[in-house]
Amino acid sequence: MTTPTAVTGFQISNFVRVRKLELWVSPVAASTPVTGSIEWNGAVIGLMGKSVINSDTHMGADRPAHVVSRPPANSQVSQWFAAQGTTTIVTIDSGGAAATPCILDLTIEFVVRDDGTAVAVSSAPVGATVGATYVRRLDSSSSNTMIPIGLSSK
């Protein structure tokens, strides 16, 4: 029996929708304000709906900025999307240009692929184990900084 030497990642879901996002942004210094925001994009008028921004600013080191946000009701953003889509539906700002520590709690629903079609991911996971299930980083197509906590990731 030959042991595989390369691993190709495949999607396990057909469709996904975001139910809620919760963001905590850590203060950088005691007297420096920190702002976190979640923007549900309205990129294409009439298709995505209007743009909605939820934000919180906090001054001081006693607690982080905290934002809880759900997609606007009856908007395209609140509905199901194809899992392989590339439409930007939400923009997260965790304190501007500075690399501010943050936590994003993502509540999603997804449909497990049951159509018998194997859809490979755009870039193969590096160092993955054959047969294991991994969760991609949320920003895997850009900076790879939003790492899932408590889940295997590559």
C-alpha beads as a LAMMPS data file, in Angstrom:
LAMMPS data file: protein, C-alpha beads

154 atoms
153 bonds

1 atom types
1 bond types

-500.0 500.0 xlo xhi
-500.0 500.0 ylo yhi
-500.0 500.0 zlo zhi

Masses

1 110.0

Atoms # bond

1 1 1 0.000 0.000 0.000
2 1 1 1.315 3.433 -0.941
3 1 1 1.084 6.247 1.597
4 1 1 -0.127 9.554 0.103
5 1 1 2.489 12.299 0.179
6 1 1 0.320 15.259 -0.824
7 1 1 -2.948 16.465 0.610
8 1 1 -5.664 18.296 -1.314
9 1 1 -8.291 20.149 0.702
10 1 1 -11.966 19.821 -0.205
11 1 1 -15.022 21.807 0.865
12 1 1 -17.434 19.960 3.126
13 1 1 -20.340 22.375 2.695
14 1 1 -22.461 23.679 -0.167
15 1 1 -23.993 26.713 1.503
16 1 1 -23.348 28.925 4.507
17 1 1 -25.004 31.832 6.266
18 1 1 -23.884 34.078 9.087
19 1 1 -26.259 34.290 12.039
20 1 1 -24.289 36.554 14.396
21 1 1 -20.865 38.106 14.921
22 1 1 -19.480 39.196 18.266
23 1 1 -16.240 41.193 18.417
24 1 1 -14.048 42.109 21.385
25 1 1 -11.164 44.535 20.721
26 1 1 -8.478 44.819 23.380
27 1 1 -7.284 48.284 24.451
28 1 1 -3.686 49.021 23.433
29 1 1 -2.978 51.488 26.273
30 1 1 -4.914 52.698 29.326
31 1 1 -5.707 56.163 27.937
32 1 1 -5.996 55.303 24.227
33 1 1 -9.485 54.800 22.789
34 1 1 -10.118 51.592 20.897
35 1 1 -12.920 51.085 18.368
36 1 1 -14.232 47.865 16.890
37 1 1 -16.789 47.717 14.105
38 1 1 -18.733 45.237 12.017
39 1 1 -20.054 46.446 8.651
40 1 1 -22.597 44.402 6.722
41 1 1 -21.678 45.393 3.168
42 1 1 -24.193 46.827 0.756
43 1 1 -21.758 46.604 -2.148
44 1 1 -24.364 46.260 -4.887
45 1 1 -27.434 48.416 -4.335
46 1 1 -30.592 46.363 -4.760
47 1 1 -28.717 43.090 -4.482
48 1 1 -27.001 43.078 -1.096
49 1 1 -29.137 45.673 0.686
50 1 1 -27.997 48.808 2.436
51 1 1 -24.705 48.994 4.309
52 1 1 -25.079 48.769 8.102
53 1 1 -22.278 49.447 10.605
54 1 1 -22.322 48.487 14.294
55 1 1 -19.439 49.773 16.414
56 1 1 -18.239 50.362 19.948
57 1 1 -15.479 52.606 21.262
58 1 1 -13.986 52.293 24.695
59 1 1 -11.405 54.366 26.553
60 1 1 -9.438 52.729 29.261
61 1 1 -7.924 49.373 30.052
62 1 1 -10.741 47.993 32.207
63 1 1 -12.717 46.400 29.361
64 1 1 -12.496 45.877 25.593
65 1 1 -14.669 47.467 22.929
66 1 1 -17.520 44.989 22.378
67 1 1 -19.821 44.707 19.350
68 1 1 -22.645 42.193 18.819
69 1 1 -24.166 42.275 15.350
70 1 1 -26.574 40.258 13.223
71 1 1 -27.073 40.631 9.472
72 1 1 -29.851 43.117 8.644
73 1 1 -33.242 41.385 8.467
74 1 1 -34.528 40.585 4.966
75 1 1 -31.218 41.521 3.333
76 1 1 -29.263 39.299 0.961
77 1 1 -26.487 39.239 3.562
78 1 1 -28.792 37.382 5.997
79 1 1 -29.544 34.630 3.480
80 1 1 -27.679 31.519 2.308
81 1 1 -24.547 31.885 0.151
82 1 1 -22.745 29.301 -1.959
83 1 1 -19.768 28.101 0.096
84 1 1 -17.344 28.663 -2.779
85 1 1 -18.460 32.266 -3.395
86 1 1 -16.089 35.217 -3.174
87 1 1 -18.558 37.999 -2.330
88 1 1 -17.494 40.127 0.646
89 1 1 -20.547 40.263 2.886
90 1 1 -19.012 41.699 6.061
91 1 1 -16.021 43.856 6.984
92 1 1 -14.478 43.586 10.453
93 1 1 -12.408 46.484 11.851
94 1 1 -10.528 45.679 15.020
95 1 1 -8.993 49.026 15.804
96 1 1 -7.777 50.520 12.550
97 1 1 -4.304 50.294 11.048
98 1 1 -2.590 49.128 14.249
99 1 1 -2.452 45.400 14.921
100 1 1 -4.915 45.451 17.809
101 1 1 -5.616 42.116 19.543
102 1 1 -9.209 40.990 19.091
103 1 1 -11.528 38.019 19.401
104 1 1 -14.283 37.338 16.868
105 1 1 -17.031 34.906 17.818
106 1 1 -18.709 33.700 14.625
107 1 1 -22.102 31.973 14.697
108 1 1 -22.829 30.312 11.346
109 1 1 -24.998 27.622 9.813
110 1 1 -23.858 25.481 6.923
111 1 1 -25.205 22.695 4.742
112 1 1 -22.966 19.634 4.519
113 1 1 -22.231 18.785 0.887
114 1 1 -24.417 15.838 -0.132
115 1 1 -24.367 16.124 -3.908
116 1 1 -21.400 13.775 -4.465
117 1 1 -19.310 16.569 -5.965
118 1 1 -15.747 17.001 -4.714
119 1 1 -14.806 20.704 -4.801
120 1 1 -11.129 21.360 -4.051
121 1 1 -10.129 24.451 -2.070
122 1 1 -8.126 27.128 -3.898
123 1 1 -4.856 26.364 -2.104
124 1 1 -3.917 23.035 -0.584
125 1 1 -3.416 22.957 3.187
126 1 1 0.264 22.678 4.095
127 1 1 1.236 19.972 6.581
128 1 1 -2.248 18.470 6.758
129 1 1 -2.943 14.856 7.674
130 1 1 -4.789 12.725 5.122
131 1 1 -8.397 12.151 6.254
132 1 1 -8.402 14.879 8.927
133 1 1 -10.938 17.729 8.965
134 1 1 -9.652 21.300 9.194
135 1 1 -11.232 24.749 9.395
136 1 1 -9.656 27.438 7.198
137 1 1 -8.649 30.734 8.729
138 1 1 -11.276 33.406 8.060
139 1 1 -8.789 35.563 6.164
140 1 1 -6.976 32.650 4.495
141 1 1 -6.919 34.445 1.153
142 1 1 -5.014 37.438 2.558
143 1 1 -3.141 37.703 5.850
144 1 1 -3.883 34.460 7.737
145 1 1 -4.269 36.196 11.103
146 1 1 -7.800 35.125 12.083
147 1 1 -7.032 31.673 13.465
148 1 1 -9.868 29.395 14.663
149 1 1 -9.555 28.612 18.384
150 1 1 -10.309 25.058 19.490
151 1 1 -10.429 23.718 15.915
152 1 1 -7.729 22.189 13.725
153 1 1 -6.548 24.689 11.144
154 1 1 -4.056 24.650 8.260

Bonds

1 1 1 2
2 1 2 3
3 1 3 4
4 1 4 5
5 1 5 6
6 1 6 7
7 1 7 8
8 1 8 9
9 1 9 10
10 1 10 11
11 1 11 12
12 1 12 13
13 1 13 14
14 1 14 15
15 1 15 16
16 1 16 17
17 1 17 18
18 1 18 19
19 1 19 20
20 1 20 21
21 1 21 22
22 1 22 23
23 1 23 24
24 1 24 25
25 1 25 26
26 1 26 27
27 1 27 28
28 1 28 29
29 1 29 30
30 1 30 31
31 1 31 32
32 1 32 33
33 1 33 34
34 1 34 35
35 1 35 36
36 1 36 37
37 1 37 38
38 1 38 39
39 1 39 40
40 1 40 41
41 1 41 42
42 1 42 43
43 1 43 44
44 1 44 45
45 1 45 46
46 1 46 47
47 1 47 48
48 1 48 49
49 1 49 50
50 1 50 51
51 1 51 52
52 1 52 53
53 1 53 54
54 1 54 55
55 1 55 56
56 1 56 57
57 1 57 58
58 1 58 59
59 1 59 60
60 1 60 61
61 1 61 62
62 1 62 63
63 1 63 64
64 1 64 65
65 1 65 66
66 1 66 67
67 1 67 68
68 1 68 69
69 1 69 70
70 1 70 71
71 1 71 72
72 1 72 73
73 1 73 74
74 1 74 75
75 1 75 76
76 1 76 77
77 1 77 78
78 1 78 79
79 1 79 80
80 1 80 81
81 1 81 82
82 1 82 83
83 1 83 84
84 1 84 85
85 1 85 86
86 1 86 87
87 1 87 88
88 1 88 89
89 1 89 90
90 1 90 91
91 1 91 92
92 1 92 93
93 1 93 94
94 1 94 95
95 1 95 96
96 1 96 97
97 1 97 98
98 1 98 99
99 1 99 100
100 1 100 101
101 1 101 102
102 1 102 103
103 1 103 104
104 1 104 105
105 1 105 106
106 1 106 107
107 1 107 108
108 1 108 109
109 1 109 110
110 1 110 111
111 1 111 112
112 1 112 113
113 1 113 114
114 1 114 115
115 1 115 116
116 1 116 117
117 1 117 118
118 1 118 119
119 1 119 120
120 1 120 121
121 1 121 122
122 1 122 123
123 1 123 124
124 1 124 125
125 1 125 126
126 1 126 127
127 1 127 128
128 1 128 129
129 1 129 130
130 1 130 131
131 1 131 132
132 1 132 133
133 1 133 134
134 1 134 135
135 1 135 136
136 1 136 137
137 1 137 138
138 1 138 139
139 1 139 140
140 1 140 141
141 1 141 142
142 1 142 143
143 1 143 144
144 1 144 145
145 1 145 146
146 1 146 147
147 1 147 148
148 1 148 149
149 1 149 150
150 1 150 151
151 1 151 152
152 1 152 153
153 1 153 154
